[in-house]
Amino acid sequence: MSVLRIVIILIIPLIAIAVTVAIALAKGKKTQISSSDIFISVLPIIIGAVIAFFSVFLFVPIGPILLLEVISIVISAVLLNSKLANGKSLNNSQNTAVPATVVSKRYDVIGENIAYCVSFNIEGKGITEFTVPLSQFEIMNEGESGTITYRDNVFFSFIK
């Protein structure tokens, strides 16, 4: 196997994956994008690299291999762009502070982690559940009223 084939088959897809993930993480700070969205975005590159790797053993000329990898990178870029465009922008949202009442409290054990969840009856919105820090979870009691501050689905504070 020549050096050129190794570069095309291994190095180009690895660089493309690294660039895709870096862009997604940088843009993901401003929008809500999940790790599964990132994985779906790099999946075409991975599939193209696997096909290119096995095509070496079938003695396929280098031109079609390179074309396949370029197409997979373009598909990946289109997928990533659509995921970023569809993500909710956190910068455009405003913090919301409204009257609310604590309806219920619960916690979920996920492996070694514990998620503390509190349901609030928010004026004009109805019952909404937020994951809250332990310090806030401990001082809230069911039936208490106060002011909740949140943005989209992110909890900030509850003041009695």
C-alpha positions, -999 to 999 in steps of 0.1 A, spaced: 0 0 0 15 33 -10 19 63 13 -7 83 -8 -33 56 -2 -26 57 35 -30 94 37 -62 94 17 -78 65 35 -68 74 71 -55 109 76 -81 128 55 -111 113 73 -95 118 107 -88 154 100 -124 159 87 -138 142 119 -116 164 141 -127 196 123 -164 186 124 -163 179 161 -144 211 168 -169 232 148 -198 214 165 -184 220 200 -176 257 193 -210 264 178 -226 241 204 -218 266 231 -242 290 215 -269 265 205 -283 234 220 -267 205 201 -263 171 216 -235 145 213 -258 123 192 -262 152 167 -224 154 165 -222 116 160 -248 117 133 -229 145 116 -196 126 115 -212 92 106 -209 98 68 -172 104 72 -168 72 92 -187 52 67 -167 67 38 -134 59 55 -145 23 62 -155 18 26 -123 34 14 -102 12 37 -118 -20 24 -117 -9 -12 -79 -10 -10 -81 -47 -8 -102 -48 -39 -76 -28 -58 -99 1 -66 -82 31 -82 -74 60 -60 -97 85 -78 -130 69 -68 -118 65 -32 -109 102 -30 -143 111 -46 -161 89 -20 -143 106 9 -150 141 -5 -187 133 -9 -188 119 27 -172 151 40 -197 173 21 -227 152 34 -213 155 69 -209 193 66 -245 196 54 -258 175 83 -238 195 108 -250 228 93 -287 216 95 -283 205 131 -267 238 141 -294 258 122 -322 238 139 -306 241 174 -322 266 198 -300 296 203 -292 303 239 -279 338 232 -312 350 218 -332 337 248 -339 359 278 -339 347 314 -375 344 326 -384 352 362 -420 344 371 -441 334 401 -441 296 406 -451 270 432 -431 238 440 -454 209 430 -431 179 436 -395 168 441 -377 136 431 -343 123 423 -330 99 397 -299 77 402 -281 73 368 -250 51 374 -230 70 400 -247 103 394 -279 117 409 -302 141 391 -323 163 414 -356 172 397 -383 196 409 -416 202 392 -430 238 394 -464 251 386 -454 282 366 -479 310 361 -490 311 324 -470 279 316 -483 251 337 -463 224 354 -427 222 342 -398 201 356 -362 213 359 -330 196 370 -317 216 400 -285 217 420 -285 197 453 -282 230 473 -315 243 458 -332 208 460 -326 206 498 -341 240 507 -373 236 485 -405 221 499 -436 210 481 -463 238 482 -438 267 486 -443 297 464 -417 320 451 -400 333 419 -383 309 395 -356 321 371 -349 300 340 -340 301 304 -355 276 280 -352 244 300 -322 255 321 -330 263 358 -311 292 375 -328 299 408 -359 298 430 -364 325 456 -391 321 483 
